[in-house]
Amino acid sequence: MPKKRIYLCGPIMDETEGAARDWRTKAMAALHERYDMLDPMRRNFKDREVDSANEIVEFDLQDVRDADILLVNYSKASIGTAMEVFYAAHDLGRFVVAFSPFPFAECNPWMVRFCTKILPSLEEALDYIKRHFP
């Protein structure tokens, strides 16, 4: 049986590279043996370069289409993250597991509606995926 694919969805633009990369590195280390990981940071695009904007979006959307599950870092508002979550859940029917420091009452209603599950930490989200998607 082929491995399930997980897309690592979360803020990149207007985020420090360390913050955008650190949680993805932890997730890949924890999940790579059981799942194929789709990390948008594997491509060497620089946001806001005129010639790369459409490519960035198209490659990210292809990763979302290829994924079985989205693992979402919902630590701050991000237009790209929100659009990927909506596309994955609404248009493709994908399972979306998010982790967020926000209490439920402070979560954006759109994220609550289109994330299948929102957990308080990366570690809890990783455990949830391992438990429910063997």
DRENKEDO-949997 format. One record per residue: residue in three letters; z, x, y of N, C-alpha, C in turn. Coordinates in steps of 0.05 Angstrom, whole numbers, padded with zeros to 5 digits, always signed. Layout:
REM residues N
ALAZXYZXYZXY
...
This chain:
REM residues 134
MET+00000+00017-00024+00000+00000+00000+00000+00018+00025
PRO-00018+00012+00044-00018+00029+00068+00007+00025+00085
LYS+00014+00046+00100+00037+00044+00117+00031+00025+00140
LYS+00052+00011+00149+00049-00005+00174+00047+00014+00197
ARG+00034+00004+00218+00030+00020+00242+00048+00009+00265
ILE+00060+00027+00279+00078+00020+00301+00067+00033+00327
TYR+00063+00016+00347+00055+00025+00373+00079+00029+00390
LEU+00082+00052+00403+00105+00059+00420+00099+00051+00448
CYS+00108+00028+00456+00101+00016+00481+00124+00019+00501
GLY+00118+00028+00525+00139+00031+00545+00128+00046+00570
PRO+00144+00046+00591+00135+00058+00616+00125+00087+00614
ILE+00103+00092+00626+00092+00120+00629+00087+00125+00658
MET+00072+00107+00671+00065+00110+00699+00091+00108+00716
ASP+00094+00125+00735+00118+00125+00753+00143+00132+00737
GLU+00141+00145+00715+00163+00153+00698+00161+00184+00696
THR+00184+00197+00694+00182+00226+00689+00172+00230+00661
GLU+00157+00252+00657+00146+00256+00630+00168+00258+00609
GLY+00190+00271+00616+00212+00273+00597+00222+00246+00589
ALA+00226+00228+00608+00236+00201+00601+00216+00185+00585
ALA+00191+00188+00592+00170+00174+00577+00166+00185+00549
ARG+00171+00210+00545+00167+00223+00520+00191+00224+00501
ASP+00215+00227+00513+00239+00231+00496+00244+00209+00476
TRP+00244+00184+00485+00250+00162+00466+00228+00160+00445
ARG+00203+00166+00452+00181+00166+00433+00185+00187+00412
THR+00193+00211+00420+00198+00233+00401+00220+00225+00381
LYS+00241+00212+00391+00263+00203+00374+00253+00182+00354
ALA+00238+00163+00364+00227+00142+00347+00209+00153+00325
MET+00191+00172+00333+00173+00184+00314+00188+00199+00292
ALA+00209+00214+00300+00225+00229+00281+00239+00210+00261
ALA+00248+00187+00271+00262+00169+00254+00244+00152+00236
LEU+00219+00148+00244+00202+00129+00230+00177+00140+00216
HIS+00170+00165+00223+00144+00175+00214+00139+00176+00184
GLU+00160+00178+00168+00157+00180+00139+00149+00153+00127
ARG+00157+00131+00140+00152+00104+00129+00130+00089+00143
TYR+00123+00098+00167+00104+00084+00184+00085+00103+00197
ASP+00061+00094+00204+00042+00109+00220+00049+00102+00249
MET+00052+00123+00265+00060+00119+00293+00036+00122+00312
LEU+00034+00104+00331+00013+00104+00351+00026+00109+00378
ASP+00024+00134+00388+00037+00142+00412+00016+00145+00434
PRO+00017+00129+00455-00004+00131+00476-00003+00157+00491
MET+00019+00172+00489+00021+00198+00503+00007+00220+00488
ARG-00004+00214+00464-00019+00235+00449-00045+00242+00464
ARG-00054+00224+00481-00078+00229+00496-00070+00243+00522
ASN-00087+00260+00532-00080+00276+00555-00093+00265+00580
PHE-00087+00240+00587-00097+00228+00611-00076+00231+00633
LYS-00084+00232+00657-00066+00232+00680-00070+00205+00694
ASP-00048+00190+00697-00051+00164+00711-00061+00168+00739
ARG-00076+00148+00748-00087+00147+00775-00111+00165+00780
GLU-00122+00178+00760-00147+00192+00764-00169+00172+00762
VAL-00187+00173+00781-00208+00152+00783-00223+00148+00757
ASP-00231+00169+00744-00248+00166+00720-00233+00159+00695
SER-00206+00159+00695-00192+00154+00670-00178+00127+00668
ALA-00177+00112+00689-00162+00087+00689-00172+00068+00667
ASN-00198+00063+00666-00208+00044+00646-00205+00055+00618
GLU-00208+00081+00615-00203+00093+00588-00174+00090+00579
ILE-00156+00095+00597-00127+00092+00590-00122+00064+00579
VAL-00131+00044+00594-00126+00016+00586-00140+00010+00560
GLU-00165+00018+00557-00180+00011+00532-00168+00025+00508
PHE-00160+00050+00510-00148+00064+00487-00121+00051+00481
ASP-00105+00044+00501-00079+00031+00496-00083+00004+00482
LEU-00102-00012+00492-00108-00038+00479-00117-00035+00450
GLN-00133-00014+00445-00141-00009+00418-00117-00002+00400
ASP-00099+00014+00410-00075+00019+00395-00059-00006+00389
VAL-00057-00024+00409-00042-00049+00405-00056-00065+00383
ARG-00083-00066+00384-00098-00081+00363-00093-00069+00336
ASP-00092-00042+00335-00088-00028+00309-00060-00030+00298
ALA-00041-00037+00315-00012-00037+00307-00005-00063+00292
ASP+00014-00060+00274+00026-00083+00261+00051-00092+00277
ILE+00064-00073+00289+00090-00077+00303+00089-00061+00330
LEU+00100-00073+00351+00105-00058+00375+00134-00051+00377
LEU+00140-00026+00383+00168-00018+00390+00167-00013+00420
VAL+00183-00029+00435+00181-00029+00464+00206-00019+00478
ASN+00202+00000+00496+00223+00009+00513+00223-00008+00538
TYR+00241-00027+00539+00243-00045+00562+00267-00036+00579
SER+00265-00012+00590+00287-00001+00606+00283-00005+00636
LYS+00258-00013+00643+00252-00019+00671+00227-00036+00672
ALA+00222-00048+00694+00198-00064+00697+00173-00046+00696
SER+00153-00054+00681+00129-00039+00678+00106-00058+00674
ILE+00087-00058+00692+00064-00077+00689+00049-00071+00663
GLY+00043-00046+00658+00028-00040+00633+00043-00048+00608
THR+00069-00043+00607+00085-00051+00584+00085-00081+00581
ALA+00089-00096+00602+00089-00125+00601+00062-00136+00592
MET+00040-00124+00601+00014-00133+00593+00009-00128+00563
GLU+00017-00104+00554+00014-00098+00525+00030-00117+00508
VAL+00055-00123+00517+00072-00141+00501+00059-00169+00500
PHE+00050-00179+00522+00037-00205+00523+00013-00206+00505
TYR-00004-00186+00507-00029-00185+00491-00022-00184+00461
ALA-00003-00167+00454+00005-00164+00426+00016-00190+00415
ALA+00035-00202+00429+00048-00226+00419+00031-00251+00422
HIS+00021-00256+00445+00006-00281+00451-00021-00281+00438
ASP-00037-00260+00442-00064-00260+00433-00068-00251+00404
LEU-00050-00232+00395-00054-00221+00368-00033-00230+00348
GLY-00011-00242+00357+00010-00251+00339+00026-00229+00327
ARG+00028-00206+00341+00043-00183+00330+00073-00187+00334
PHE+00088-00173+00317+00117-00173+00319+00124-00152+00340
VAL+00141-00159+00359+00148-00142+00381+00178-00138+00382
VAL+00187-00113+00376+00215-00106+00376+00220-00088+00401
ALA+00238-00098+00418+00245-00083+00443+00273-00074+00442
PHE+00278-00053+00458+00306-00045+00464+00309-00043+00494
SER+00333-00052+00503+00336-00054+00532+00366-00051+00540
PRO+00371-00038+00562+00399-00037+00571+00407-00063+00586
PHE+00388-00080+00592+00394-00104+00607+00409-00125+00590
PRO+00430-00138+00601+00441-00160+00586+00421-00183+00586
PHE+00423-00200+00567+00403-00222+00563+00398-00237+00589
ALA+00419-00244+00604+00416-00259+00628+00399-00245+00650
GLU+00397-00219+00648+00382-00203+00667+00354-00196+00658
CYS+00347-00204+00633+00320-00198+00623+00300-00217+00636
ASN+00276-00207+00641+00255-00223+00652+00247-00244+00631
PRO+00245-00270+00640+00238-00291+00621+00212-00286+00605
TRP+00192-00272+00617+00168-00266+00603+00173-00246+00581
MET+00190-00227+00585+00196-00208+00564+00212-00222+00542
VAL+00230-00239+00549+00246-00254+00529+00227-00271+00513
ARG+00208-00284+00526+00190-00302+00511+00171-00287+00492
PHE+00162-00264+00500+00141-00250+00484+00151-00227+00467
CYS+00176-00219+00470+00187-00200+00451+00200-00216+00429
THR+00194-00209+00405+00205-00224+00382+00235-00219+00381
LYS+00244-00195+00387+00272-00187+00386+00277-00166+00407
ILE+00299-00170+00422+00308-00150+00441+00336-00141+00433
LEU+00338-00115+00429+00364-00103+00420+00374-00084+00442
PRO+00400-00078+00442+00412-00062+00464+00406-00032+00463
SER+00395-00021+00441+00391+00008+00440+00367+00015+00422
LEU+00357+00039+00427+00335+00049+00410+00344+00050+00381
GLU+00368+00060+00376+00378+00063+00349+00379+00036+00334
GLU+00388+00015+00348+00389-00011+00336+00361-00022+00331
ALA+00342-00016+00349+00315-00025+00344+00302-00011+00320
LEU+00308+00015+00318+00298+00030+00295+00309+00020+00269
ASP+00335+00014+00268+00348+00003+00245+00336-00024+00238
TYR+00332-00040+00258+00320-00067+00254+00292-00065+00241
ILE+00276-00047+00251+00249-00043+00239+00251-00034+00210
LYS+00268-00014+00205+00271-00004+00178+00281-00026+00158
ARG+00299-00043+00168+00310-00063+00151+00291-00086+00145
HIS+00275-00094+00166+00258-00117+00163+00228-00111+00155
PHE+00221-00086+00157+00193-00079+00151+00193-00054+00132
PRO+00202-00058+00108+00204-00036+00089+00177-00024+00081
